Structures are given as C-alpha cells and as structure tokens.
Amino acid sequence: MERVFIFDVLGTLFSLDAVRARLTAIGAPAATLEAWFERTLHSALTLTTVGEFRPFREVARSALLTTLAQLELDVAQAEEILAGLSEVQAHDDAAAALDRLAGADARIVALTNSGAQQTEEILEQAKLRDRFERVFSVSEVGAYKPDRRPYEHVVTELGVEPIDAVLVAAHAWDVVGARAAGLQSIWVERLERRWRLPVPEPRRAASLAEAAEILLAAG
C-alpha cells in the first residue's frame, strides 16, 4: 500500500503573521486578516459554484479591496499588503515535521488554493521545496478547495486510492472537502482552535510535529 501525505500551505505550513503586521501598520483591526481570508474563500467558492475560475491573487485582491473599503481604510495600500503573501514564514515546526516523515514509506506533496509559482517560491525561500515530490495548485482543475476536484486530481495524478491519502490542514473547510473526496485527514487546530462545522471532527493535532507523529503511528 502506497501512502500519500498531502499538506495545505498557507496557514498550515506557513504563518500569515507577516501579512497581519502589514494590515496592522495601516490601522486595520486585529481580526482584519481573518475577515479578508474568509471573504477570499467565499469569493473563490462562489466562482467555483457557478463554474468560473480566476487566479488566487485576483480573488484575494478583490476581497482585500472590499475589506479595506468596509473598514474605511486606504485601498491604495492593497498592493503592499498583497506583497506580504510572498514574505510569509514557515511555522517553526514545519521543517522538523517534514523531516520526521522523510523516512516513512510515503509520498509527500502540497496542495494549495494559491498559484503554483507563488507557492513554489515561498517553499524555496523557506528551504522546504525539496521535501515535496510535487506541488499541486487548484488552477490545474479550475476549481477551488474544498470542491472535491482538487483532491481527486491529486490522487489520480499520483495513481493512488483516495483512502490511502491523508490531508494535513489547519482549515476545517479543507478537511471536510478532503473527506468528501474520500481522503483521510488530520486537522491542525492551532489556527482555528475549535472545530467550526456541525459535522464529526477529524483526527486533530496541536501542531505539525504532532500531526507527523500521528501519520507515523498510523503505519
């Protein structure tokens, strides 16, 4: 049995504190980052639902402009804030967790709602790219997670059964999408803290390090 470990990127492997700092610097409230990303996800899912697709940066930019406008903040700052997405830092335990899995009989890949090139770049900057066999982007199927198609695309491309793939993600919506596609999942709770959806909770981990140990224990 060949296993696949699939890692989400933004929020899961990488902290968004650098982006939060840019928002705070222009006077945005502390929760602005979450409001912006919730709106970005909603916009992405709206496009997916009606059969449309736009690159992640375009969706994020539109959502950011609306968020800043509603807060009566200077929308001219949007590009500088968006630039922070290229400066995100990996969580402290990301490298160690991936290295812990290196000896496992499994393939390690990334699956992101962001663009492929941007994701490749931040992984290279963090010196994490070599841990991944491949980086998948939703742009390959023209549908955003948690639609089933991105997860199905990954397992089809890798030639494995969905049940033999495990998604590791810090977002409940991502976990639910993976489960709907037949994948297993581990929810890293440090971002959301509390399971947010009225469906059964998945396996949970407090950190990437703990998620790695759960994956190894599962054999």
Secondary structure, DSSP 8 states (H G I E B T S, - for coil): --EEEEE--BTTTEE-HHHHHHHHHTT--TTHHHHHHHHHHHHHHHHHHTT----HHHHHHHHHHHHHHHTT--GGGHHHHHHGGGS-EE-TTHHHHHHHHTTSSEEEEEEESS-HHHHHHHHHHTT-GGG-SEEEEGGGTT--TTSHHHHHHHHHHHT--GGGEEEEES-HHHHHHHHHTT-EEEEETTTT-S--SSS---EEESSHHHHHHHHHHT-
